[in-house]
Amino acid sequence: MEAKRFDLISRLPNEILHHVVSCLPLKEAVRTCSLSSSWKCLWAPFQVNLNFKLSEVSGEELEAEVKKILHTFLRHYDSHGICKCYSRSENGQKKFLEANGDLFFLAVKGVEKELHLNFSEVEEITSEFNLKLEVPPNAGFHNHSCFSSLKSLHLRSITHLTENLVSSLFTNCLVLESLMLENCSGLQSIDIKANDCLQSITVMDCPEMVSIILSAPSLKKFSYKGVILQIQLRNTVSLFDVLLDFEHVSSNYEFECEEILTLLASLKEVEMLSLSGWLLEWLCLAGVIFEWLEFQFSKLKVLHWTDSSMDKHKRDSLACFLNITPVLENLLIRASLKPFSTQASLNSNAKFINQSRISVSPPYINTFWHEPHLWVDYCSVRSNASRLENLRVVKLVGLANDEIQLQLMDLLLKKAIMLESITLTSLEKHSWRIFKVPQSQKKHSSKIYSRPMAFPPADGSLLCFTEDSCCHLQQGNSF
């Protein structure tokens, strides 16, 4: 009989297990609660029951009470922890087994001075509101608030009931480096004025939002995922990594081509950029000729293009956009319906893009000037595209094996004169390297999978694919 195996680690004293968990990143540490009952006990929440309904108190009273709770919870960062705060039930019913009331917020802290604060929506109908977050310029480091040493703050499900509370708490975030806002129903606009410490801002899935205004002199990374809206970047001279994942158009926002161009012009100094493919198509259909613009992306080295599919207009609009990226070195083109993992790392911006979106129909626009590429044949597109003298790495993910995609590969192979690698990866993560075989060498390529084109290159060359076992692209990998 096989000897019974003991879980020696779980049998260690709780003090040692606490130390083990505190050495892990917060996300990985939380997963340990599913290992066994011993590990789950380490995550016993700090629980608080408020003796009032949220609708019965003023904003000042609520703010004072929450600050008192968080001050106790965040007094030390020597271990990860969870705090649950309940208010008296609005409908008089026992809604949760843990308490006789409604869950007001759930807070999770990490040893790296990070806080995830998730508010619960206690009303079925959420009122519209505007959120202003500002660290006063005269805020001194003598502030002893529990938020004064916080470095990372993740806010979820803010409502009109908690907007003033959140604004008040943010004023004490004197050394905050990373801010994320997610899933805030009713939120119409965000106005953020940060000090010199804030370096990363992420805004995700706020469906009613129409405006974002950012002022952060040390901001390096900005990521937005949601409906298309107006974004104003003020005093963001350090910005170099941007993701704009416009999923669709909100009924509250009227598409204005000039607003989008103004936004792109404010990003002309960035080095990494992620864009939705349909946005470039819209701009071309609206009459934009990228080469005629008064700006170029003169420092852009990494471009992520993402959409649910690739068609002729999207291919040609991408070719037009590449004309204003003179120093581009890495290009990732992803066309699939498979969703990305939503990791909170902006080093790999593509991770935030949700491919489950439906295709967006371009607007009907009367115009007398437009990118000529969108109305001509492929041969004209190929001849008019600018040379990409610095492009070295191209990765194509999820593209269908049809004429549109083959023409895109041919275009990149022709225009990227310094290209070192072009890789095609299927959704099943099978990868192939792509190259052209000159007409004079076609007879030597019989053992390599090749695909002739309906509109072959003028030099008579052939596109070939060779299986690449060492170039499998993981979900969301960046260059």
FIGU-746432 format. One record per residue (C-alpha): residue number from 1; residue in three letters; x negated, y, z. Coordinates in Angstrom, 3 decimals, padded with zeros to 6 digits. Example, Ala and Ser with C-alpha at 12.3 -4.5 7.8 and 13.67 -1.06 7.14 Angstrom:
2
[1; "ALA"; [-012.300; -004.500; 007.800]]
[2; "SER"; [-013.670; -001.060; 007.140]]
This chain:
479
[1; "MET"; [000.000; 000.000; 000.000]]
[2; "GLU"; [-001.266; 003.395; -000.884]]
[3; "ALA"; [-002.218; 005.407; 002.157]]
[4; "LYS"; [000.125; 008.228; 003.056]]
[5; "ARG"; [-001.199; 011.570; 001.994]]
[6; "PHE"; [-001.110; 014.488; 004.388]]
[7; "ASP"; [-000.856; 018.135; 003.410]]
[8; "LEU"; [-003.856; 019.237; 005.444]]
[9; "ILE"; [-003.710; 022.862; 004.346]]
[10; "SER"; [-000.080; 023.339; 005.412]]
[11; "ARG"; [-000.950; 021.881; 008.808]]
[12; "LEU"; [-003.444; 024.657; 009.508]]
[13; "PRO"; [-002.525; 027.250; 012.172]]
[14; "ASN"; [-000.360; 030.127; 010.977]]
[15; "GLU"; [-003.142; 032.606; 011.737]]
[16; "ILE"; [-005.379; 030.904; 009.168]]
[17; "LEU"; [-002.564; 030.572; 006.624]]
[18; "HIS"; [-001.833; 034.289; 007.026]]
[19; "HIS"; [-005.477; 035.010; 006.296]]
[20; "VAL"; [-005.414; 032.763; 003.200]]
[21; "VAL"; [-002.302; 034.474; 001.842]]
[22; "SER"; [-003.712; 037.948; 002.518]]
[23; "CYS"; [-006.650; 037.121; 000.211]]
[24; "LEU"; [-004.290; 036.565; -002.733]]
[25; "PRO"; [-002.796; 039.251; -004.998]]
[26; "LEU"; [000.747; 040.079; -003.893]]
[27; "LYS"; [002.421; 038.423; -006.873]]
[28; "GLU"; [000.549; 035.164; -006.325]]
[29; "ALA"; [000.987; 035.350; -002.560]]
[30; "VAL"; [004.792; 035.524; -002.807]]
[31; "ARG"; [004.802; 032.266; -004.767]]
[32; "THR"; [003.341; 030.383; -001.801]]
[33; "CYS"; [006.707; 030.504; -000.022]]
[34; "SER"; [007.879; 027.709; -002.354]]
[35; "LEU"; [005.059; 025.334; -001.391]]
[36; "SER"; [006.490; 024.054; 001.901]]
[37; "SER"; [008.398; 025.135; 004.991]]
[38; "SER"; [005.100; 026.024; 006.684]]
[39; "TRP"; [004.257; 028.518; 003.960]]
[40; "LYS"; [007.804; 029.828; 003.830]]
[41; "CYS"; [007.664; 030.683; 007.536]]
[42; "LEU"; [004.831; 033.089; 006.756]]
[43; "TRP"; [007.321; 035.213; 004.847]]
[44; "ALA"; [009.892; 035.586; 007.613]]
[45; "PRO"; [011.261; 039.091; 006.903]]
[46; "PHE"; [011.177; 042.055; 009.211]]
[47; "GLN"; [014.939; 042.680; 009.375]]
[48; "VAL"; [016.803; 045.838; 010.336]]
[49; "ASN"; [020.558; 046.371; 010.642]]
[50; "LEU"; [021.849; 049.933; 010.330]]
[51; "ASN"; [024.869; 050.729; 012.479]]
[52; "PHE"; [026.644; 052.788; 009.850]]
[53; "LYS"; [027.983; 052.688; 006.325]]
[54; "LEU"; [025.996; 054.561; 003.698]]
[55; "SER"; [029.073; 056.611; 002.825]]
[56; "GLU"; [029.434; 057.780; 006.445]]
[57; "VAL"; [026.097; 059.570; 006.858]]
[58; "SER"; [024.448; 062.600; 005.318]]
[59; "GLY"; [021.406; 062.399; 003.131]]
[60; "GLU"; [019.236; 063.884; 005.888]]
[61; "GLU"; [020.357; 061.266; 008.418]]
[62; "LEU"; [019.780; 058.422; 005.953]]
[63; "GLU"; [016.347; 059.781; 005.028]]
[64; "ALA"; [015.279; 060.041; 008.674]]
[65; "GLU"; [016.438; 056.501; 009.456]]
[66; "VAL"; [014.707; 054.937; 006.436]]
[67; "LYS"; [011.471; 056.814; 007.109]]
[68; "LYS"; [011.488; 055.443; 010.670]]
[69; "ILE"; [011.965; 051.874; 009.377]]
[70; "LEU"; [009.278; 052.130; 006.692]]
[71; "HIS"; [006.844; 053.769; 009.094]]
[72; "THR"; [007.093; 050.721; 011.350]]
[73; "PHE"; [006.877; 048.297; 008.421]]
[74; "LEU"; [003.907; 050.004; 006.744]]
[75; "ARG"; [001.930; 050.708; 009.891]]
[76; "HIS"; [-000.645; 048.079; 008.918]]
[77; "TYR"; [-001.701; 046.566; 005.574]]
[78; "ASP"; [-003.678; 043.668; 007.025]]
[79; "SER"; [-001.179; 041.137; 005.622]]
[80; "HIS"; [001.602; 040.878; 003.042]]
[81; "GLY"; [005.118; 041.297; 004.364]]
[82; "ILE"; [008.852; 041.590; 003.626]]
[83; "CYS"; [011.415; 043.949; 005.136]]
[84; "LYS"; [015.196; 043.681; 004.689]]
[85; "CYS"; [017.459; 046.544; 005.677]]
[86; "TYR"; [021.236; 046.126; 005.928]]
[87; "SER"; [023.945; 048.722; 006.291]]
[88; "ARG"; [027.474; 048.122; 007.532]]
[89; "SER"; [029.631; 046.637; 004.802]]
[90; "GLU"; [031.647; 049.132; 002.778]]
[91; "ASN"; [034.506; 046.655; 002.315]]
[92; "GLY"; [034.446; 045.158; 005.801]]
[93; "GLN"; [033.502; 041.697; 004.541]]
[94; "LYS"; [030.470; 039.616; 005.416]]
[95; "LYS"; [028.583; 039.739; 002.147]]
[96; "PHE"; [025.294; 038.136; 003.172]]
[97; "LEU"; [024.621; 035.251; 005.498]]
[98; "GLU"; [021.667; 036.996; 007.106]]
[99; "ALA"; [023.580; 040.048; 008.292]]
[100; "ASN"; [027.054; 041.428; 008.810]]
[101; "GLY"; [026.783; 043.978; 006.049]]
[102; "ASP"; [025.394; 045.008; 002.667]]
[103; "LEU"; [021.739; 044.755; 001.765]]
[104; "PHE"; [020.552; 048.357; 001.470]]
[105; "PHE"; [016.977; 047.745; 000.400]]
[106; "LEU"; [014.339; 045.049; 000.178]]
[107; "ALA"; [010.721; 046.095; 000.688]]
[108; "VAL"; [007.616; 044.000; -000.017]]
[109; "LYS"; [004.165; 045.275; 000.938]]
[110; "GLY"; [000.723; 044.045; -000.117]]
[111; "VAL"; [-002.695; 044.237; 001.471]]
[112; "GLU"; [-003.941; 046.377; -001.424]]
[113; "LYS"; [-001.652; 049.150; -000.129]]
[114; "GLU"; [001.149; 048.441; -002.578]]
[115; "LEU"; [004.883; 048.638; -001.965]]
[116; "HIS"; [007.818; 047.216; -003.929]]
[117; "LEU"; [011.033; 048.956; -002.879]]
[118; "ASN"; [014.230; 047.490; -004.316]]
[119; "PHE"; [017.486; 049.301; -003.550]]
[120; "SER"; [020.780; 047.474; -003.932]]
[121; "GLU"; [023.661; 049.055; -005.784]]
[122; "VAL"; [026.482; 049.131; -003.272]]
[123; "GLU"; [029.030; 050.606; -005.649]]
[124; "GLU"; [030.430; 049.047; -008.792]]
[125; "ILE"; [030.452; 052.439; -010.504]]
[126; "THR"; [027.195; 054.380; -010.311]]
[127; "SER"; [027.226; 058.159; -010.705]]
[128; "GLU"; [024.810; 059.936; -013.014]]
[129; "PHE"; [021.848; 061.697; -011.422]]
[130; "ASN"; [018.485; 063.301; -012.165]]
[131; "LEU"; [015.291; 062.361; -010.351]]
[132; "LYS"; [012.478; 064.782; -009.560]]
[133; "LEU"; [009.260; 063.411; -008.069]]
[134; "GLU"; [006.603; 065.893; -007.027]]
[135; "VAL"; [003.579; 066.013; -004.764]]
[136; "PRO"; [003.321; 069.651; -003.595]]
[137; "PRO"; [000.053; 071.310; -004.672]]
[138; "ASN"; [-000.626; 072.393; -001.083]]
[139; "ALA"; [-000.104; 068.894; 000.359]]
[140; "GLY"; [-003.064; 068.190; 002.612]]
[141; "PHE"; [-004.716; 064.928; 003.509]]
[142; "HIS"; [-003.916; 065.552; 007.167]]
[143; "ASN"; [-000.509; 064.043; 006.421]]
[144; "HIS"; [-000.028; 060.941; 008.590]]
[145; "SER"; [003.074; 059.601; 006.859]]
[146; "CYS"; [003.252; 055.854; 006.218]]
[147; "PHE"; [003.200; 056.709; 002.499]]
[148; "SER"; [000.076; 058.899; 002.657]]
[149; "SER"; [-002.299; 055.955; 002.052]]
[150; "LEU"; [-000.100; 054.078; -000.454]]
[151; "LYS"; [-001.820; 053.319; -003.775]]
[152; "SER"; [000.851; 051.445; -005.749]]
[153; "LEU"; [004.621; 052.037; -005.656]]
[154; "HIS"; [007.256; 050.017; -007.538]]
[155; "LEU"; [010.794; 051.451; -007.297]]
[156; "ARG"; [013.771; 049.456; -008.514]]
[157; "SER"; [017.519; 050.210; -008.718]]
[158; "ILE"; [017.424; 053.808; -007.496]]
[159; "THR"; [020.943; 055.295; -007.476]]
[160; "HIS"; [022.505; 058.689; -006.775]]
[161; "LEU"; [022.747; 057.620; -003.115]]
[162; "THR"; [018.977; 057.246; -002.798]]
[163; "GLU"; [017.589; 059.863; -005.211]]
[164; "ASN"; [016.888; 062.454; -002.478]]
[165; "LEU"; [015.401; 059.783; -000.241]]
[166; "VAL"; [013.011; 058.631; -002.969]]
[167; "SER"; [012.025; 062.225; -003.833]]
[168; "SER"; [011.273; 062.926; -000.195]]
[169; "LEU"; [009.177; 059.789; 000.191]]
[170; "PHE"; [007.201; 060.542; -002.979]]
[171; "THR"; [006.063; 063.933; -001.644]]
[172; "ASN"; [004.003; 062.024; 000.931]]
[173; "CYS"; [002.258; 059.771; -001.631]]
[174; "LEU"; [-000.984; 061.723; -001.560]]
[175; "VAL"; [-003.302; 059.059; -003.028]]
[176; "LEU"; [-000.840; 057.128; -005.185]]
[177; "GLU"; [-002.517; 055.630; -008.274]]
[178; "SER"; [000.273; 053.567; -009.868]]
[179; "LEU"; [004.022; 054.225; -010.141]]
[180; "MET"; [006.727; 052.039; -011.694]]
[181; "LEU"; [010.453; 052.763; -011.980]]
[182; "GLU"; [012.752; 050.016; -013.171]]
[183; "ASN"; [016.435; 049.286; -013.727]]
[184; "CYS"; [017.888; 052.566; -012.401]]
[185; "SER"; [021.554; 052.725; -013.407]]
[186; "GLY"; [022.937; 056.238; -013.868]]
[187; "LEU"; [019.500; 057.853; -014.068]]
[188; "GLN"; [019.652; 060.619; -016.688]]
[189; "SER"; [016.229; 062.201; -016.449]]
[190; "ILE"; [012.896; 061.959; -014.639]]
[191; "ASP"; [010.610; 064.905; -013.917]]
[192; "ILE"; [007.282; 063.808; -012.396]]
[193; "LYS"; [004.624; 066.263; -011.211]]
[194; "ALA"; [001.713; 064.337; -009.757]]
[195; "ASN"; [-001.617; 065.256; -008.245]]
[196; "ASP"; [-005.069; 064.170; -009.436]]
[197; "CYS"; [-004.723; 060.614; -008.079]]
[198; "LEU"; [-001.904; 059.161; -010.197]]
[199; "GLN"; [-003.344; 057.151; -013.106]]
[200; "SER"; [-000.536; 054.854; -014.282]]
[201; "ILE"; [003.214; 055.373; -014.843]]
[202; "THR"; [005.664; 052.766; -016.095]]
[203; "VAL"; [009.388; 053.324; -016.752]]
[204; "MET"; [011.533; 050.350; -017.756]]
[205; "ASP"; [015.189; 049.518; -018.436]]
[206; "CYS"; [017.043; 052.686; -017.417]]
[207; "PRO"; [019.872; 052.549; -020.000]]
[208; "GLU"; [021.426; 055.993; -019.403]]
[209; "MET"; [018.190; 057.951; -019.507]]
[210; "VAL"; [017.777; 060.753; -022.040]]
[211; "SER"; [014.690; 062.634; -020.861]]
[212; "ILE"; [011.273; 062.089; -019.266]]
[213; "ILE"; [008.905; 064.933; -018.318]]
[214; "LEU"; [005.431; 064.018; -017.061]]
[215; "SER"; [002.712; 066.228; -015.626]]
[216; "ALA"; [-000.237; 064.252; -014.278]]
[217; "PRO"; [-003.771; 065.495; -015.000]]
[218; "SER"; [-005.439; 062.135; -014.248]]
[219; "LEU"; [-002.838; 059.938; -015.960]]
[220; "LYS"; [-004.567; 057.283; -018.076]]
[221; "LYS"; [-001.774; 054.818; -018.868]]
[222; "PHE"; [001.870; 055.423; -019.656]]
[223; "SER"; [004.335; 052.688; -020.570]]
[224; "TYR"; [007.998; 053.119; -021.483]]
[225; "LYS"; [010.487; 050.397; -022.372]]
[226; "GLY"; [014.145; 051.167; -023.083]]
[227; "VAL"; [016.426; 053.339; -025.192]]
[228; "ILE"; [014.918; 056.017; -027.398]]
[229; "LEU"; [014.826; 059.361; -025.611]]
[230; "GLN"; [013.008; 062.684; -025.324]]
[231; "ILE"; [009.563; 062.432; -023.722]]
[232; "GLN"; [007.515; 065.507; -022.849]]
[233; "LEU"; [003.896; 065.051; -021.791]]
[234; "ARG"; [002.453; 068.081; -020.025]]
[235; "ASN"; [-001.030; 068.299; -018.578]]
[236; "THR"; [-001.928; 064.693; -019.427]]
[237; "VAL"; [-005.406; 065.329; -020.794]]
[238; "SER"; [-006.793; 061.999; -019.517]]
[239; "LEU"; [-004.190; 059.820; -021.244]]
[240; "PHE"; [-005.685; 057.054; -023.402]]
[241; "ASP"; [-003.308; 054.030; -023.239]]
[242; "VAL"; [000.366; 054.388; -024.240]]
[243; "LEU"; [003.214; 051.990; -024.923]]
[244; "LEU"; [006.488; 053.208; -026.462]]
[245; "ASP"; [008.872; 050.276; -026.740]]
[246; "PHE"; [012.045; 051.933; -027.998]]
[247; "GLU"; [014.528; 049.063; -028.085]]
[248; "HIS"; [017.565; 050.841; -029.503]]
[249; "VAL"; [019.362; 054.180; -029.646]]
[250; "SER"; [021.520; 055.302; -026.729]]
[251; "SER"; [024.966; 056.762; -027.365]]
[252; "ASN"; [023.820; 059.713; -025.233]]
[253; "TYR"; [020.912; 060.584; -027.526]]
[254; "GLU"; [020.962; 061.926; -031.097]]
[255; "PHE"; [017.896; 060.890; -033.090]]
[256; "GLU"; [015.777; 063.929; -033.945]]
[257; "CYS"; [012.816; 063.358; -036.215]]
[258; "GLU"; [010.991; 066.510; -035.045]]
[259; "GLU"; [011.145; 065.398; -031.399]]
[260; "ILE"; [009.505; 062.079; -032.240]]
[261; "LEU"; [006.799; 063.794; -034.289]]
[262; "THR"; [006.141; 066.214; -031.414]]
[263; "LEU"; [005.753; 063.236; -029.099]]
[264; "LEU"; [003.358; 061.482; -031.491]]
[265; "ALA"; [001.346; 064.681; -031.853]]
[266; "SER"; [000.931; 064.804; -028.063]]
[267; "LEU"; [-000.562; 061.286; -028.264]]
[268; "LYS"; [-003.122; 062.024; -030.963]]
[269; "GLU"; [-006.051; 061.643; -028.523]]
[270; "VAL"; [-005.116; 058.209; -027.160]]
[271; "GLU"; [-007.313; 055.159; -027.787]]
[272; "MET"; [-004.664; 052.427; -027.339]]
[273; "LEU"; [-001.122; 052.683; -028.697]]
[274; "SER"; [001.828; 050.272; -028.861]]
[275; "LEU"; [004.798; 051.159; -031.060]]
[276; "SER"; [008.079; 049.622; -032.161]]
[277; "GLY"; [007.935; 048.831; -035.869]]
[278; "TRP"; [011.411; 050.120; -036.633]]
[279; "LEU"; [010.436; 053.584; -035.345]]
[280; "LEU"; [007.847; 053.988; -038.103]]
[281; "GLU"; [010.421; 052.805; -040.644]]
[282; "TRP"; [012.904; 055.402; -039.374]]
[283; "LEU"; [010.362; 058.193; -039.653]]
[284; "CYS"; [009.556; 057.246; -043.245]]
[285; "LEU"; [013.229; 056.990; -044.168]]
[286; "ALA"; [013.794; 060.381; -042.513]]
[287; "GLY"; [011.299; 061.941; -044.900]]
[288; "VAL"; [008.020; 061.858; -043.006]]
[289; "ILE"; [004.832; 061.577; -045.043]]
[290; "PHE"; [002.210; 060.680; -042.472]]
[291; "GLU"; [-000.722; 061.915; -044.564]]
[292; "TRP"; [000.897; 065.352; -044.743]]
[293; "LEU"; [001.146; 065.763; -040.971]]
[294; "GLU"; [-001.058; 068.307; -039.220]]
[295; "PHE"; [-002.585; 065.683; -036.936]]
[296; "GLN"; [-004.246; 062.276; -037.055]]
[297; "PHE"; [-004.888; 059.650; -034.404]]
[298; "SER"; [-008.568; 060.447; -034.563]]
[299; "LYS"; [-009.533; 058.360; -031.485]]
[300; "LEU"; [-007.137; 055.432; -031.834]]
[301; "LYS"; [-009.036; 052.134; -031.663]]
[302; "VAL"; [-006.297; 049.613; -030.769]]
[303; "LEU"; [-002.793; 049.525; -032.292]]
[304; "HIS"; [-000.013; 047.097; -031.342]]
[305; "TRP"; [002.892; 046.982; -033.821]]
[306; "THR"; [005.903; 044.988; -032.629]]
[307; "ASP"; [009.385; 044.263; -033.935]]
[308; "SER"; [011.904; 041.466; -034.234]]
[309; "SER"; [010.992; 040.867; -037.882]]
[310; "MET"; [008.863; 042.097; -040.756]]
[311; "ASP"; [010.456; 043.241; -044.006]]
[312; "LYS"; [009.381; 045.322; -046.993]]
[313; "HIS"; [010.180; 048.720; -045.486]]
[314; "LYS"; [008.537; 047.909; -042.161]]
[315; "ARG"; [005.468; 046.578; -043.932]]
[316; "ASP"; [005.172; 049.659; -046.110]]
[317; "SER"; [005.841; 052.103; -043.260]]
[318; "LEU"; [003.040; 050.416; -041.280]]
[319; "ALA"; [000.746; 050.827; -044.284]]
[320; "CYS"; [001.650; 054.528; -044.375]]
[321; "PHE"; [000.956; 054.964; -040.660]]
[322; "LEU"; [-002.446; 053.294; -040.950]]
[323; "ASN"; [-003.460; 056.157; -043.227]]
[324; "ILE"; [-003.749; 058.440; -040.153]]
[325; "THR"; [-005.761; 056.009; -037.988]]
[326; "PRO"; [-009.272; 056.557; -039.389]]
[327; "VAL"; [-011.240; 054.854; -036.574]]
[328; "LEU"; [-008.889; 051.922; -035.870]]
[329; "GLU"; [-010.809; 048.790; -034.846]]
[330; "ASN"; [-008.168; 046.302; -033.657]]
[331; "LEU"; [-004.659; 045.687; -034.985]]
[332; "LEU"; [-002.049; 043.353; -033.491]]
[333; "ILE"; [001.143; 042.788; -035.496]]
[334; "ARG"; [003.807; 040.776; -033.715]]
[335; "ALA"; [007.154; 039.931; -035.324]]
[336; "SER"; [009.250; 037.449; -033.378]]
[337; "LEU"; [012.381; 037.043; -031.280]]
[338; "LYS"; [010.484; 035.386; -028.457]]
[339; "PRO"; [010.283; 037.578; -025.323]]
[340; "PHE"; [007.041; 038.687; -023.753]]
[341; "SER"; [006.043; 038.157; -020.151]]
[342; "THR"; [006.646; 041.383; -018.225]]
[343; "GLN"; [003.360; 041.703; -016.413]]
[344; "ALA"; [002.450; 044.979; -014.749]]
[345; "SER"; [-000.910; 045.329; -016.468]]
[346; "LEU"; [-001.179; 048.144; -018.955]]
[347; "ASN"; [-004.545; 046.859; -020.223]]
[348; "SER"; [-002.382; 044.634; -022.357]]
[349; "ASN"; [000.482; 046.868; -023.392]]
[350; "ALA"; [002.125; 044.281; -025.593]]
[351; "LYS"; [003.191; 042.402; -022.468]]
[352; "PHE"; [005.930; 044.914; -021.854]]
[353; "ILE"; [007.625; 044.581; -025.225]]
[354; "ASN"; [010.840; 042.574; -025.187]]
[355; "GLN"; [011.344; 040.817; -028.478]]
[356; "SER"; [014.886; 039.683; -027.682]]
[357; "ARG"; [016.251; 042.932; -029.101]]
[358; "ILE"; [018.449; 042.920; -032.168]]
[359; "SER"; [017.291; 044.619; -035.329]]
[360; "VAL"; [018.073; 048.342; -035.453]]
[361; "SER"; [019.737; 049.704; -038.572]]
[362; "PRO"; [018.030; 052.862; -039.877]]
[363; "PRO"; [020.086; 056.083; -039.882]]
[364; "TYR"; [021.736; 057.455; -042.993]]
[365; "ILE"; [019.714; 060.549; -043.892]]
[366; "ASN"; [019.951; 062.775; -046.949]]
[367; "THR"; [016.440; 063.826; -047.872]]
[368; "PHE"; [014.531; 065.037; -050.893]]
[369; "TRP"; [011.045; 064.135; -049.680]]
[370; "HIS"; [009.842; 060.862; -048.294]]
[371; "GLU"; [006.935; 058.453; -048.120]]
[372; "PRO"; [006.679; 057.300; -051.761]]
[373; "HIS"; [005.498; 053.837; -050.659]]
[374; "LEU"; [008.992; 052.865; -049.528]]
[375; "TRP"; [010.451; 053.119; -052.994]]
[376; "VAL"; [007.741; 051.618; -055.200]]
[377; "ASP"; [006.494; 048.116; -055.920]]
[378; "TYR"; [003.824; 046.346; -053.898]]
[379; "CYS"; [001.054; 046.983; -056.414]]
[380; "SER"; [001.540; 050.737; -055.933]]
[381; "VAL"; [001.547; 050.353; -052.167]]
[382; "ARG"; [-001.687; 048.411; -052.347]]
[383; "SER"; [-003.419; 050.951; -054.561]]
[384; "ASN"; [-002.300; 053.994; -052.514]]
[385; "ALA"; [-003.226; 052.696; -049.047]]
[386; "SER"; [-006.294; 054.273; -047.457]]
[387; "ARG"; [-009.405; 052.252; -046.719]]
[388; "LEU"; [-009.755; 051.146; -043.096]]
[389; "GLU"; [-013.475; 051.516; -042.649]]
[390; "ASN"; [-013.622; 050.564; -038.954]]
[391; "LEU"; [-010.985; 047.827; -038.724]]
[392; "ARG"; [-012.670; 044.617; -037.602]]
[393; "VAL"; [-010.058; 042.397; -035.930]]
[394; "VAL"; [-006.475; 041.708; -037.065]]
[395; "LYS"; [-004.061; 039.339; -035.324]]
[396; "LEU"; [-000.685; 038.460; -036.833]]
[397; "VAL"; [001.755; 036.703; -034.510]]
[398; "GLY"; [005.117; 035.145; -035.380]]
[399; "LEU"; [005.243; 036.272; -038.996]]
[400; "ALA"; [007.186; 034.128; -041.445]]
[401; "ASN"; [005.356; 032.493; -044.311]]
[402; "ASP"; [007.000; 034.515; -047.072]]
[403; "GLU"; [005.943; 036.937; -049.779]]
[404; "ILE"; [006.268; 040.066; -047.603]]
[405; "GLN"; [003.863; 038.773; -044.981]]
[406; "LEU"; [001.439; 037.357; -047.570]]
[407; "GLN"; [001.294; 040.736; -049.240]]
[408; "LEU"; [000.575; 042.362; -045.872]]
[409; "MET"; [-002.351; 039.987; -045.346]]
[410; "ASP"; [-003.662; 040.722; -048.825]]
[411; "LEU"; [-003.358; 044.475; -048.185]]
[412; "LEU"; [-005.355; 044.265; -044.952]]
[413; "LEU"; [-008.009; 042.038; -046.502]]
[414; "LYS"; [-008.484; 044.526; -049.327]]
[415; "LYS"; [-008.478; 047.778; -047.333]]
[416; "ALA"; [-010.399; 046.696; -044.212]]
[417; "ILE"; [-013.870; 046.698; -045.705]]
[418; "MET"; [-015.594; 045.805; -042.387]]
[419; "LEU"; [-013.063; 043.153; -041.340]]
[420; "GLU"; [-014.602; 040.382; -039.228]]
[421; "SER"; [-011.510; 038.326; -038.393]]
[422; "ILE"; [-007.874; 038.036; -039.441]]
[423; "THR"; [-005.860; 035.400; -037.590]]
[424; "LEU"; [-002.286; 034.198; -038.064]]
[425; "THR"; [-000.611; 032.610; -035.008]]
[426; "SER"; [002.759; 030.870; -035.067]]
[427; "LEU"; [005.268; 030.961; -032.221]]
[428; "GLU"; [004.094; 027.447; -031.374]]
[429; "LYS"; [000.606; 028.960; -030.842]]
[430; "HIS"; [-000.999; 027.253; -033.830]]
[431; "SER"; [-003.633; 029.549; -035.307]]
[432; "TRP"; [-005.242; 029.902; -038.712]]
[433; "ARG"; [-007.964; 032.152; -039.989]]
[434; "ILE"; [-007.088; 033.855; -043.249]]
[435; "PHE"; [-009.484; 034.759; -046.011]]
[436; "LYS"; [-009.550; 035.322; -049.756]]
[437; "VAL"; [-011.310; 033.012; -052.149]]
[438; "PRO"; [-012.630; 034.747; -055.298]]
[439; "GLN"; [-011.407; 033.394; -058.599]]
[440; "SER"; [-014.834; 031.972; -059.366]]
[441; "GLN"; [-014.702; 029.757; -056.236]]
[442; "LYS"; [-011.142; 028.462; -056.436]]
[443; "LYS"; [-012.262; 024.988; -057.438]]
[444; "HIS"; [-014.155; 024.638; -054.117]]
[445; "SER"; [-011.075; 025.376; -051.978]]
[446; "SER"; [-009.119; 022.223; -052.732]]
[447; "LYS"; [-009.360; 020.981; -049.135]]
[448; "ILE"; [-008.161; 024.267; -047.660]]
[449; "TYR"; [-004.491; 025.167; -047.482]]
[450; "SER"; [-003.937; 027.955; -049.988]]
[451; "ARG"; [-000.909; 029.966; -050.995]]
[452; "PRO"; [-000.626; 031.672; -054.382]]
[453; "MET"; [001.338; 034.928; -054.462]]
[454; "ALA"; [004.126; 035.988; -056.782]]
[455; "PHE"; [002.189; 039.239; -057.212]]
[456; "PRO"; [-001.437; 038.034; -056.999]]
[457; "PRO"; [-004.323; 040.461; -056.472]]
[458; "ALA"; [-005.682; 042.022; -059.633]]
[459; "ASP"; [-009.000; 040.239; -059.111]]
[460; "GLY"; [-007.269; 036.845; -059.343]]
[461; "SER"; [-008.284; 035.788; -055.832]]
[462; "LEU"; [-006.347; 033.331; -053.668]]
[463; "LEU"; [-005.186; 033.622; -050.033]]
[464; "CYS"; [-006.401; 030.629; -048.000]]
[465; "PHE"; [-005.690; 029.395; -044.473]]
[466; "THR"; [-008.019; 027.305; -042.356]]
[467; "GLU"; [-006.940; 025.925; -038.979]]
[468; "ASP"; [-008.613; 027.723; -036.115]]
[469; "SER"; [-008.643; 025.685; -032.908]]
[470; "CYS"; [-010.471; 028.350; -030.909]]
[471; "CYS"; [-008.293; 031.317; -031.726]]
[472; "HIS"; [-005.004; 030.424; -030.048]]
[473; "LEU"; [-003.379; 033.679; -028.944]]
[474; "GLN"; [-001.671; 033.527; -025.558]]
[475; "GLN"; [001.540; 035.449; -024.918]]
[476; "GLY"; [000.756; 039.139; -024.541]]
[477; "ASN"; [-003.016; 038.854; -024.935]]
[478; "SER"; [-004.710; 042.079; -025.902]]
[479; "PHE"; [-007.925; 042.620; -027.733]]
